[in-house]
Every structure is written in C-alpha cells, then in structure tokens.
Amino acid sequence: MTKIDHIIKMEKIFDEAKRRQNALEIAIADYKNFQPSIQKLEKYYSSKQWKDDFAADERGEIPSHIKRGVLSEDGIYDLLERNKEIMDKLDSLDEEKEDSQNHSMTYLEVVRKAQAYAKKRGEYGNSSVTLYPCETWLKGNQINLWNYWQGHQYKDLDKGVDILLVGQDWGNPQKDPRTLKKIEDIQSGKRDSFLIDHASITDKNMEELFKCFGCDIEKVNPGLRLFFTNYSLGYRYGNETGGMTKALLLKDAEFFDDLVHAIKPKIIICLGKITYEAVTGKVTKGFTDKLKQGIPWSTPYSGLENIMVYGVAHCGSFGTNNAGGMKNMMKAWKEIARESGIHS
C-alpha cells in the first residue's frame, strides 16, 4: 500500500457520500410533492366508491387481468399508515432543521443554496415542459433572473423589502438574448437595470399597475423597495409558456420559503392562480371570477402571519383578458395598496 492509496480510497467514499446525499434530498422533495396524490388515494379508500369496488371484486365482477392492489384492504391500509409514519419523520426532521437554523440564512446564503441544488438537480419537468438551471443565472448572485429588474440593486436585502412580486417562471431565456446580455452587463457592473428599451405588453402593464403604489419601476430607485422573482428556479427549453403545473412549482417550495424569511417583505403579490396557490398552500375556486370584480385574493403567509399574500391576474394579455381588462386589474391593485397602506 502506497502513501496515497488511502487518499484514493477515502475520495471514493467521499464522492459516493455526496452522490447519496444528493439523491436522498431529491427523493425526499419528490415524495413530499407526491402527497396530494396520496391524499386522493386516501380519499378514495374512505369513499363509498371504494366499498362498491371492493364488493364488486369479491363477487368476481372485475376481470382477473386488472391489477388491483388498491382493492386489497390490508395493502392500502398499510400503505397509508406507512405514509403517515414517513411524513411524521420528515416533519420532525424539518422542525429540527427549522429550530437549528431559525431561518437565519442571509439572502446570499439562500441564493447559493438554491443555485447548488438547481445545479445538482439538472433538467426536470413533465410531459409538456422541460426546465433547467440557466447558466447566466448560475453565474450571478441573485435568486432569479427577474430580480435583475428590481431587487438586485439593494445591498442590504436582509433588512427587508416593501413588496415581493412573484411570477410563475421566467420562460425560455434563449429567446431573449438582448435581455440576457443586459443581465450579464449588470453582473459585470456595466449597467444598473435591464428594462430600458424593449418592454413587452406584460412589462408595460406592470409599469401602470405599480403606479398604484406610486412607483416607477423603470427606475433603479422606483420609490419603494421592490423585489421581483419567479417561484420556479427552472428555466425553459422550447415554448415560452404553457405546461407549468403547481406540482412543478412546489419542487422549489423550500427555497421560496427561505427567500421570504430572508428578505421579509411587507406584502407578497402573486401573478396568476397556481403561483398564488403555491405561495399560500391554498386551493382557490373561481379565481378569475373574483378578479373580474376588481377584488384581489388575500391570505396571510403561513408561518409569518404579519405578511399578507395577494393573488392577482398575470399582467400579460391572456391574464389581463381573464380579469376582464386593465380597468379591473387596476382596481385590484389599488385595493392592495389601500389595504396594505404601502405607498411611495
């Protein structure tokens, strides 16, 4: 045995430990995100439908080639009990982690944690959309490319912000190379903000809506401390829109919660239904019906009850149309400004 053999051996153990840790973290996150499906299974097990299906199976009415472990009374009971035990253990670990950290991470620590996780996770998605960690984002020191518009300019984010604006996901960054170049210029210190000369309909509508708070979001100092981000850490290949689900968003729930605790917004404004549901953990019915009356959705943020979360339509043409037009959008945003008391 040479002087370096033990180093080689230990390095193999080191690499394998990292691989297993990463795999475990991803498996735990995926299992937590699968809980809504298990809840559907539990609801089915306690329903009359399951009893009818079980009786039909007992009578031999279900074809023998149909796989039906779900109709095994002991099997489904044991699975649900085991799920409860697993979730209890995970919840206990989360509580211990929260107690130990006390959400004391700084903003930059949250960013580095999210970037490290996203880089290890790589590509992910569903049958409609594939997401990946954008290289431009990974090179920077911000939680999302969008907050190179508003949020990146503050060097004291741990002192808090007035408004956290949350979108769903960025889209496909490769379809907007001009904006990527502007962001890279911000990262290198060549410019202050990327929204200068080619605003989209979404951006133009948002400029008008933020005037409800007395803000000019084309300025580096907009009048209030604003922070723009997307819930998802992923960036798209292919199509700019469509295919996103709440389940995909919730894969990054931990990092969004870390962000909220780090920058301590006075209020959170969510663009769109699934963004609002992901942030709040609530299920909404008639989301656009309420917005058509100019009434925003609202509920306290879980765990930080002093932070109010508001749900509004997305500022693009589709979301604006769903809300019945900009007049209704403006009414909802003015109500948020009035209720929160936040104004430049």
PAGUZA-461122 format. One record per residue (C-alpha): residue in one letter; x, y, z. Coordinates in nm, 3 decimals. Layout:
BEGIN
["A", [X, Y, Z]];
...
This chain:
BEGIN
["M", [0.000, 0.000, 0.000]];
["T", [0.148, 0.334, -0.110]];
["K", [0.126, 0.663, 0.073]];
["I", [-0.164, 0.778, -0.146]];
["D", [-0.375, 0.460, -0.162]];
["H", [-0.575, 0.558, 0.146]];
["I", [-0.644, 0.901, -0.007]];
["I", [-0.783, 0.738, -0.321]];
["K", [-0.997, 0.506, -0.107]];
["M", [-1.131, 0.791, 0.107]];
["E", [-1.201, 1.001, -0.202]];
["K", [-1.423, 0.725, -0.340]];
["I", [-1.617, 0.720, -0.014]];
["F", [-1.638, 1.100, -0.022]];
["D", [-1.777, 1.101, -0.378]];
["E", [-2.025, 0.823, -0.303]];
["A", [-2.147, 1.001, 0.011]];
["K", [-2.213, 1.319, -0.190]];
["R", [-2.397, 1.121, -0.456]];
["R", [-2.618, 0.952, -0.197]];
["Q", [-2.687, 1.278, -0.015]];
["N", [-2.796, 1.448, -0.337]];
["A", [-3.013, 1.151, -0.435]];
["L", [-3.174, 1.146, -0.089]];
["E", [-3.253, 1.518, -0.095]];
["I", [-3.418, 1.490, -0.435]];
["A", [-3.610, 1.174, -0.334]];
["I", [-3.742, 1.344, -0.019]];
["A", [-3.856, 1.651, -0.215]];
["D", [-4.025, 1.432, -0.475]];
["Y", [-4.202, 1.228, -0.207]];
["K", [-4.332, 1.542, -0.037]];
["N", [-4.458, 1.673, -0.370]];
["F", [-4.641, 1.342, -0.428]];
["Q", [-4.855, 1.387, -0.116]];
["P", [-5.154, 1.541, -0.300]];
["S", [-5.181, 1.216, -0.499]];
["I", [-5.163, 1.007, -0.184]];
["Q", [-5.435, 1.225, -0.034]];
["K", [-5.652, 1.139, -0.335]];
["L", [-5.583, 0.770, -0.268]];
["E", [-5.678, 0.814, 0.097]];
["K", [-5.999, 0.993, -0.001]];
["Y", [-6.084, 0.709, -0.241]];
["Y", [-6.017, 0.447, 0.030]];
["S", [-6.265, 0.615, 0.266]];
["S", [-6.531, 0.665, -0.003]];
["K", [-6.841, 0.466, -0.095]];
["Q", [-6.682, 0.412, -0.437]];
["W", [-6.401, 0.204, -0.285]];
["K", [-6.650, -0.006, -0.090]];
["D", [-6.851, -0.066, -0.405]];
["D", [-6.535, -0.158, -0.599]];
["F", [-6.422, -0.389, -0.319]];
["A", [-6.760, -0.565, -0.315]];
["A", [-6.755, -0.598, -0.694]];
["D", [-6.412, -0.760, -0.671]];
["E", [-6.537, -1.000, -0.405]];
["R", [-6.818, -1.101, -0.640]];
["G", [-6.570, -1.166, -0.919]];
["E", [-6.704, -0.885, -1.138]];
["I", [-6.363, -0.728, -1.206]];
["P", [-6.161, -0.902, -1.482]];
["S", [-5.877, -1.112, -1.347]];
["H", [-5.616, -0.939, -1.565]];
["I", [-5.681, -0.599, -1.397]];
["K", [-5.413, -0.510, -1.141]];
["R", [-5.599, -0.409, -0.824]];
["G", [-5.370, -0.388, -0.526]];
["V", [-5.568, -0.078, -0.436]];
["L", [-5.861, -0.308, -0.351]];
["S", [-5.652, -0.509, -0.106]];
["E", [-5.786, -0.385, 0.227]];
["D", [-5.469, -0.462, 0.421]];
["G", [-5.247, -0.341, 0.139]];
["I", [-5.394, 0.008, 0.105]];
["Y", [-5.433, 0.048, 0.482]];
["D", [-5.069, -0.047, 0.541]];
["L", [-4.952, 0.188, 0.264]];
["L", [-5.141, 0.485, 0.410]];
["E", [-5.018, 0.410, 0.762]];
["R", [-4.662, 0.381, 0.635]];
["N", [-4.702, 0.712, 0.452]];
["K", [-4.817, 0.874, 0.776]];
["E", [-4.514, 0.738, 0.961]];
["I", [-4.278, 0.859, 0.689]];
["M", [-4.432, 1.207, 0.680]];
["D", [-4.422, 1.230, 1.059]];
["K", [-4.049, 1.154, 1.046]];
["L", [-3.990, 1.407, 0.769]];
["D", [-4.195, 1.672, 0.950]];
["S", [-3.995, 1.606, 1.265]];
["L", [-3.670, 1.648, 1.072]];
["D", [-3.799, 1.970, 0.916]];
["E", [-3.891, 2.106, 1.258]];
["E", [-3.548, 2.020, 1.393]];
["K", [-3.386, 2.183, 1.091]];
["E", [-3.600, 2.494, 1.130]];
["D", [-3.522, 2.516, 1.500]];
["S", [-3.149, 2.480, 1.435]];
["Q", [-3.142, 2.733, 1.151]];
["N", [-3.424, 2.952, 1.283]];
["H", [-3.445, 3.076, 0.924]];
["S", [-3.131, 3.274, 0.994]];
["M", [-2.989, 3.247, 0.643]];
["T", [-2.889, 3.567, 0.473]];
["Y", [-3.018, 3.646, 0.125]];
["L", [-2.689, 3.547, -0.037]];
["E", [-2.688, 3.219, 0.156]];
["V", [-3.038, 3.146, 0.022]];
["V", [-2.917, 3.218, -0.331]];
["R", [-2.613, 2.992, -0.302]];
["K", [-2.822, 2.712, -0.151]];
["A", [-3.078, 2.737, -0.434]];
["Q", [-2.812, 2.751, -0.706]];
["A", [-2.628, 2.450, -0.565]];
["Y", [-2.949, 2.247, -0.551]];
["A", [-3.061, 2.351, -0.900]];
["K", [-2.722, 2.267, -1.047]];
["K", [-2.728, 1.918, -0.893]];
["R", [-3.089, 1.861, -0.999]];
["G", [-3.020, 1.946, -1.363]];
["E", [-3.306, 1.906, -1.608]];
["Y", [-3.654, 1.818, -1.483]];
["G", [-4.014, 1.873, -1.584]];
["N", [-4.320, 1.692, -1.714]];
["S", [-4.456, 1.578, -2.049]];
["S", [-4.518, 1.939, -2.157]];
["V", [-4.223, 2.140, -2.030]];
["T", [-3.855, 2.078, -1.954]];
["L", [-3.678, 2.307, -1.708]];
["Y", [-3.307, 2.352, -1.643]];
["P", [-3.074, 2.580, -1.442]];
["C", [-2.985, 2.872, -1.670]];
["E", [-2.609, 2.932, -1.690]];
["T", [-2.647, 3.311, -1.674]];
["W", [-2.844, 3.274, -1.351]];
["L", [-2.588, 3.035, -1.202]];
["K", [-2.308, 3.285, -1.270]];
["G", [-2.482, 3.560, -1.074]];
["N", [-2.564, 3.629, -0.710]];
["Q", [-2.943, 3.667, -0.733]];
["I", [-3.228, 3.421, -0.669]];
["N", [-3.381, 3.469, -1.013]];
["L", [-3.311, 3.649, -1.340]];
["W", [-3.622, 3.862, -1.293]];
["N", [-3.487, 4.038, -0.989]];
["Y", [-3.218, 4.190, -1.209]];
["W", [-3.505, 4.428, -1.288]];
["Q", [-3.598, 4.509, -0.930]];
["G", [-3.420, 4.373, -0.624]];
["H", [-3.060, 4.325, -0.734]];
["Q", [-2.968, 4.687, -0.661]];
["Y", [-3.016, 4.653, -0.285]];
["K", [-2.706, 4.551, -0.094]];
["D", [-2.896, 4.525, 0.235]];
["L", [-3.182, 4.289, 0.139]];
["D", [-3.168, 4.124, 0.480]];
["K", [-3.321, 4.444, 0.618]];
["G", [-3.640, 4.369, 0.426]];
["V", [-3.838, 4.488, 0.125]];
["D", [-4.176, 4.652, 0.079]];
["I", [-4.323, 4.434, -0.198]];
["L", [-4.223, 4.089, -0.319]];
["L", [-4.371, 4.030, -0.665]];
["V", [-4.388, 3.662, -0.763]];
["G", [-4.435, 3.519, -1.108]];
["Q", [-4.459, 3.158, -1.217]];
["D", [-4.138, 3.101, -1.414]];
["W", [-3.908, 3.302, -1.637]];
["G", [-3.976, 3.127, -1.967]];
["N", [-3.710, 3.045, -2.224]];
["P", [-3.414, 3.282, -2.171]];
["Q", [-3.256, 3.186, -2.505]];
["K", [-3.547, 3.352, -2.686]];
["D", [-3.446, 3.690, -2.543]];
["P", [-3.068, 3.724, -2.590]];
["R", [-3.086, 4.103, -2.555]];
["T", [-3.218, 4.074, -2.201]];
["L", [-2.962, 3.807, -2.114]];
["K", [-2.687, 4.043, -2.237]];
["K", [-2.826, 4.322, -2.020]];
["I", [-2.831, 4.093, -1.718]];
["E", [-2.472, 3.989, -1.786]];
["D", [-2.383, 4.359, -1.804]];
["I", [-2.542, 4.409, -1.461]];
["Q", [-2.342, 4.116, -1.327]];
["S", [-2.022, 4.270, -1.458]];
["G", [-2.112, 4.617, -1.327]];
["K", [-2.167, 4.781, -1.668]];
["R", [-2.530, 4.883, -1.610]];
["D", [-2.796, 4.919, -1.338]];
["S", [-3.118, 4.774, -1.479]];
["F", [-3.222, 4.568, -1.780]];
["L", [-3.564, 4.718, -1.858]];
["I", [-3.467, 5.012, -2.074]];
["D", [-3.593, 4.996, -2.429]];
["H", [-3.796, 4.689, -2.527]];
["A", [-4.073, 4.636, -2.278]];
["S", [-4.331, 4.366, -2.353]];
["I", [-4.707, 4.404, -2.304]];
["T", [-4.659, 4.231, -1.968]];
["D", [-4.391, 4.483, -1.866]];
["K", [-4.590, 4.783, -1.986]];
["N", [-4.899, 4.670, -1.794]];
["M", [-4.690, 4.613, -1.486]];
["E", [-4.547, 4.963, -1.510]];
["E", [-4.903, 5.101, -1.498]];
["L", [-5.009, 4.872, -1.214]];
["F", [-4.716, 4.970, -0.990]];
["K", [-4.820, 5.332, -1.024]];
["C", [-5.099, 5.230, -0.782]];
["F", [-4.821, 5.228, -0.520]];
["G", [-4.666, 5.548, -0.653]];
["C", [-4.377, 5.351, -0.806]];
["D", [-4.190, 5.396, -1.132]];
["I", [-4.041, 5.053, -1.196]];
["E", [-3.830, 5.176, -1.489]];
["K", [-3.607, 5.346, -1.234]];
["V", [-3.336, 5.180, -1.028]];
["N", [-3.491, 5.362, -0.732]];
["P", [-3.862, 5.302, -0.802]];
["G", [-3.988, 5.475, -0.485]];
["L", [-4.033, 5.162, -0.274]];
["R", [-3.809, 4.864, -0.204]];
["L", [-3.935, 4.618, -0.465]];
["F", [-3.820, 4.265, -0.535]];
["F", [-3.927, 4.068, -0.845]];
["T", [-3.882, 3.692, -0.863]];
["N", [-4.031, 3.376, -1.009]];
["Y", [-4.134, 3.086, -0.787]];
["S", [-3.963, 2.828, -1.007]];
["L", [-3.585, 2.802, -1.009]];
["G", [-3.608, 2.640, -1.353]];
["Y", [-3.579, 2.796, -1.697]];
["R", [-3.750, 2.657, -2.007]];
["Y", [-3.640, 2.497, -2.326]];
["G", [-3.870, 2.535, -2.625]];
["N", [-4.205, 2.705, -2.572]];
["E", [-4.211, 3.028, -2.376]];
["T", [-4.539, 2.949, -2.198]];
["G", [-4.773, 2.661, -2.112]];
["G", [-4.723, 2.328, -1.940]];
["M", [-4.635, 2.456, -1.594]];
["T", [-4.817, 2.286, -1.306]];
["K", [-4.842, 2.355, -0.936]];
["A", [-4.661, 2.028, -0.869]];
["L", [-4.362, 2.150, -1.070]];
["L", [-4.362, 2.485, -0.889]];
["L", [-4.374, 2.318, -0.549]];
["K", [-4.047, 2.140, -0.618]];
["D", [-3.890, 2.473, -0.520]];
["A", [-4.117, 2.550, -0.224]];
["E", [-3.833, 2.523, 0.028]];
["F", [-3.626, 2.786, -0.148]];
["F", [-3.914, 3.029, -0.185]];
["D", [-3.984, 3.000, 0.187]];
["D", [-3.615, 3.061, 0.259]];
["L", [-3.634, 3.373, 0.042]];
["V", [-3.939, 3.510, 0.223]];
["H", [-3.772, 3.463, 0.561]];
["A", [-3.452, 3.624, 0.438]];
["I", [-3.590, 3.940, 0.275]];
["K", [-3.901, 3.977, 0.495]];
["P", [-4.142, 4.152, 0.254]];
["K", [-4.426, 4.359, 0.394]];
["I", [-4.658, 4.207, 0.134]];
["I", [-4.636, 3.946, -0.143]];
["I", [-4.819, 3.988, -0.475]];
["C", [-4.864, 3.669, -0.679]];
["L", [-4.926, 3.677, -1.054]];
["G", [-5.170, 3.405, -1.152]];
["K", [-5.367, 3.127, -0.988]];
["I", [-5.108, 2.850, -0.950]];
["T", [-4.847, 3.097, -0.825]];
["Y", [-5.089, 3.219, -0.558]];
["E", [-5.179, 2.860, -0.462]];
["A", [-4.812, 2.757, -0.446]];
["V", [-4.719, 3.054, -0.225]];
["T", [-5.017, 3.022, 0.009]];
["G", [-5.081, 2.647, 0.012]];
["K", [-5.448, 2.727, -0.054]];
["V", [-5.678, 2.590, -0.323]];
["T", [-5.891, 2.855, -0.493]];
["K", [-6.221, 2.822, -0.675]];
["G", [-6.342, 3.090, -0.913]];
["F", [-6.005, 3.267, -0.917]];
["T", [-6.081, 3.488, -1.216]];
["D", [-6.444, 3.545, -1.114]];
["K", [-6.327, 3.741, -0.813]];
["L", [-6.067, 3.932, -1.012]];
["K", [-6.331, 4.037, -1.266]];
["Q", [-6.487, 4.231, -0.981]];
["G", [-6.156, 4.404, -0.916]];
["I", [-6.111, 4.215, -0.587]];
["P", [-5.770, 4.059, -0.515]];
["W", [-5.733, 3.728, -0.334]];
["S", [-5.561, 3.754, 0.002]];
["T", [-5.444, 3.544, 0.295]];
["P", [-5.157, 3.561, 0.549]];
["Y", [-4.832, 3.386, 0.463]];
["S", [-4.803, 3.057, 0.650]];
["G", [-4.562, 3.088, 0.941]];
["L", [-4.530, 3.465, 0.905]];
["E", [-4.883, 3.585, 0.967]];
["N", [-4.783, 3.953, 0.952]];
["I", [-4.710, 3.917, 0.580]];
["M", [-5.021, 3.934, 0.362]];
["V", [-5.019, 3.747, 0.032]];
["Y", [-5.230, 3.882, -0.255]];
["G", [-5.336, 3.699, -0.570]];
["V", [-5.397, 3.887, -0.895]];
["A", [-5.406, 3.801, -1.264]];
["H", [-5.088, 3.778, -1.465]];
["C", [-5.006, 4.110, -1.632]];
["G", [-4.982, 3.968, -1.984]];
["S", [-5.261, 3.990, -2.241]];
["F", [-5.407, 3.649, -2.150]];
["G", [-5.422, 3.718, -1.777]];
["T", [-5.550, 4.071, -1.831]];
["N", [-5.829, 3.944, -2.055]];
["N", [-5.922, 3.677, -1.796]];
["A", [-5.959, 3.950, -1.536]];
["G", [-6.187, 4.149, -1.766]];
["G", [-5.931, 4.407, -1.873]];
["M", [-5.687, 4.658, -1.725]];
["K", [-5.964, 4.852, -1.551]];
["N", [-6.033, 4.554, -1.325]];
["M", [-5.662, 4.490, -1.283]];
["M", [-5.604, 4.848, -1.170]];
["K", [-5.896, 4.825, -0.929]];
["A", [-5.749, 4.514, -0.765]];
["W", [-5.401, 4.667, -0.735]];
["K", [-5.541, 4.990, -0.592]];
["E", [-5.724, 4.782, -0.332]];
["I", [-5.398, 4.610, -0.236]];
["A", [-5.228, 4.950, -0.200]];
["R", [-5.518, 5.080, 0.009]];
["E", [-5.541, 4.776, 0.235]];
["S", [-5.166, 4.740, 0.288]];
["G", [-5.107, 5.112, 0.338]];
["I", [-4.792, 5.086, 0.127]];
["H", [-4.722, 5.383, -0.098]];
["S", [-4.420, 5.569, -0.223]];
